Amino acid sequence: MTMWVFGYGSLLWNPGFPVASSERATLHGYARSFCMRSIHHRGTEEEPGLVLALDEQPEARCTGLALAVEAGHEDRTLAELRERELISSAYLERMLDVQLDNGQSVNAVTYVVDAHHVQYCGGLPLEDQAQIIAHAIGGRGPNTEYLYNTATHLTEIGLHDPDLEWLSQRVRTISA
């Protein structure tokens, strides 16, 4: 059986595991948004950044990539994903069905935000998000890098995300 991982943010451009193949895929019931404060990777506890998370919303959908883990690397991949994604327990690991563009449905390891966690910050206005992202820096680098890489990779795979496009432009203006 192929192990699938659903990527919608940094996993698009930095999966951190051997990918055998990738397919555009859609997850229903969740929206991609900057709704999680980052206190490790893209910010600090004193000055949190923002990272993308899947925020549960019944009518929403998020299109990203279903990443097939290279055979023989499943256990190591899962262990490394848990170390990376569950660092502060703000994400919840779920096995969710995603629909590939070819119509096939696969069950994928998916990280969604815990809306009850202290790092959850859903509903922040875009301007507030831009101001935070423009200035935050964490253990994996500037928050701007995370935003720009994600927006670029979404464009490369033909996905249009108006909020990320607006944020990229606004943050570039703030950072200039």
C-alpha positions as CSV (number, residue, x, y, z in Angstrom):
1,M,0.0,0.0,0.0
2,T,1.2,3.5,-0.8
3,M,1.5,5.9,2.0
4,W,0.2,9.3,1.0
5,V,0.8,12.7,2.6
6,F,-1.4,15.7,1.9
7,G,0.7,18.9,1.3
8,Y,-0.8,22.3,1.3
9,G,1.9,24.6,2.7
10,S,5.6,23.9,3.3
11,L,5.2,20.3,2.3
12,L,4.7,21.5,-1.2
13,W,8.3,22.8,-1.5
14,N,10.1,21.1,1.4
15,P,8.5,17.6,2.0
16,G,11.6,16.4,3.8
17,F,11.0,12.8,2.7
18,P,11.5,10.8,-0.5
19,V,8.5,11.4,-2.8
20,A,7.8,8.7,-5.4
21,S,5.1,10.8,-7.1
22,S,2.8,13.7,-6.5
23,E,-0.7,14.4,-7.7
24,R,-2.9,17.5,-7.4
25,A,-5.5,16.7,-4.8
26,T,-8.4,18.3,-3.0
27,L,-9.4,18.0,0.6
28,H,-13.0,18.9,1.4
29,G,-14.2,20.5,4.6
30,Y,-11.0,22.4,5.3
31,A,-9.6,25.8,4.3
32,R,-5.9,26.6,3.9
33,S,-5.2,29.8,6.0
34,F,-2.6,31.5,8.2
35,C,-4.5,30.5,11.3
36,M,-1.6,29.2,13.5
37,R,1.0,31.2,15.4
38,S,4.4,29.8,14.8
39,I,6.6,29.9,17.9
40,H,9.4,27.5,16.7
41,H,9.9,27.4,12.9
42,R,8.8,30.8,11.7
43,G,8.6,32.9,14.9
44,T,9.4,32.7,18.6
45,E,7.3,32.7,21.7
46,E,8.1,36.4,22.2
47,E,7.4,37.3,18.6
48,P,5.3,34.6,16.9
49,G,5.1,34.2,13.2
50,L,2.2,32.7,11.2
51,V,2.1,29.4,9.3
52,L,-0.6,27.8,7.2
53,A,-2.9,25.3,8.7
54,L,-6.0,23.5,7.6
55,D,-8.9,25.1,9.4
56,E,-12.0,22.9,9.5
57,Q,-14.9,24.6,7.7
58,P,-17.8,22.4,6.4
59,E,-18.2,24.2,3.0
60,A,-14.5,24.8,2.4
61,R,-12.0,22.9,0.2
62,C,-8.3,23.0,-0.1
63,T,-6.3,21.9,-3.2
64,G,-2.7,20.9,-2.8
65,L,-0.6,17.9,-3.5
66,A,-1.0,14.2,-2.5
67,L,2.6,13.1,-2.0
68,A,3.3,9.3,-2.4
69,V,6.1,8.3,0.0
70,E,8.8,6.2,-1.7
71,A,8.4,2.5,-0.8
72,G,10.5,1.5,2.2
73,H,10.5,5.0,3.7
74,E,7.1,5.0,5.4
75,D,8.1,4.5,9.0
76,R,11.0,7.0,8.9
77,T,8.8,9.5,7.0
78,L,6.0,9.3,9.6
79,A,8.5,9.7,12.5
80,E,10.1,12.7,10.8
81,L,6.7,14.3,10.0
82,R,5.6,13.9,13.5
83,E,8.8,15.5,14.8
84,R,8.3,18.4,12.4
85,E,4.6,19.0,12.5
86,L,3.7,18.0,16.0
87,I,6.4,20.1,17.7
88,S,3.9,22.0,19.8
89,S,0.7,19.9,19.5
90,A,-1.1,22.7,17.6
91,Y,-1.5,20.4,14.6
92,L,-3.5,17.2,14.8
93,E,-2.5,14.2,12.7
94,R,-5.5,12.8,10.7
95,M,-5.9,10.2,8.0
96,L,-8.3,11.9,5.6
97,D,-9.6,11.1,2.1
98,V,-8.3,13.5,-0.6
99,Q,-9.5,13.4,-4.2
100,L,-6.9,13.3,-6.8
101,D,-7.5,15.3,-10.0
102,N,-7.9,12.0,-11.9
103,G,-11.0,11.3,-9.7
104,Q,-9.3,8.6,-7.5
105,S,-9.6,9.0,-3.8
106,V,-6.7,8.2,-1.5
107,N,-6.3,8.2,2.3
108,A,-3.5,10.6,3.3
109,V,-1.7,11.6,6.4
110,T,-2.9,15.2,6.9
111,Y,-2.1,17.8,9.5
112,V,-5.0,20.0,10.6
113,V,-5.0,22.8,13.2
114,D,-6.4,22.2,16.7
115,A,-8.9,25.1,17.0
116,H,-8.7,24.8,20.8
117,H,-4.9,25.2,20.9
118,V,-3.4,28.4,22.2
119,Q,-1.6,28.9,18.9
120,Y,-4.8,28.9,16.9
121,C,-5.6,32.4,15.6
122,G,-8.3,31.9,12.9
123,G,-10.0,34.9,11.5
124,L,-7.1,37.4,11.6
125,P,-7.6,40.2,9.0
126,L,-5.2,39.9,6.0
127,E,-3.5,43.1,6.9
128,D,-2.7,41.8,10.4
129,Q,-1.3,38.6,8.9
130,A,0.9,40.6,6.5
131,Q,2.3,42.7,9.3
132,I,3.2,39.6,11.4
133,I,4.7,37.6,8.5
134,A,6.8,40.6,7.3
135,H,8.6,40.8,10.6
136,A,8.7,37.3,12.2
137,I,11.8,35.0,12.2
138,G,12.1,31.6,13.7
139,G,14.3,28.5,13.8
140,R,13.8,27.7,10.2
141,G,14.2,31.2,9.0
142,P,12.1,34.3,8.1
143,N,8.3,34.0,7.9
144,T,8.5,35.8,4.6
145,E,10.5,32.9,3.1
146,Y,7.7,30.5,4.1
147,L,5.0,32.7,2.5
148,Y,6.9,33.4,-0.7
149,N,7.9,29.7,-1.2
150,T,4.4,28.5,-0.7
151,A,2.8,31.1,-2.9
152,T,5.4,30.4,-5.7
153,H,4.8,26.6,-5.5
154,L,1.1,27.0,-5.6
155,T,1.5,29.0,-8.8
156,E,3.9,26.4,-10.3
157,I,1.3,23.7,-9.9
158,G,-1.4,25.9,-11.3
159,L,-3.3,26.7,-8.1
160,H,-4.8,30.1,-7.5
161,D,-5.0,31.3,-3.9
162,P,-6.1,34.9,-3.8
163,D,-5.3,35.4,-0.1
164,L,-1.7,34.1,-0.5
165,E,-1.2,36.2,-3.6
166,W,-2.4,39.3,-1.8
167,L,-0.3,38.5,1.2
168,S,2.8,38.0,-1.0
169,Q,2.4,41.4,-2.6
170,R,1.6,43.2,0.6
171,V,4.5,41.6,2.6
172,R,6.9,42.6,-0.3
173,T,5.7,46.2,0.0
174,I,6.1,46.2,3.8
175,S,9.5,44.6,3.6
176,A,10.8,46.9,0.9
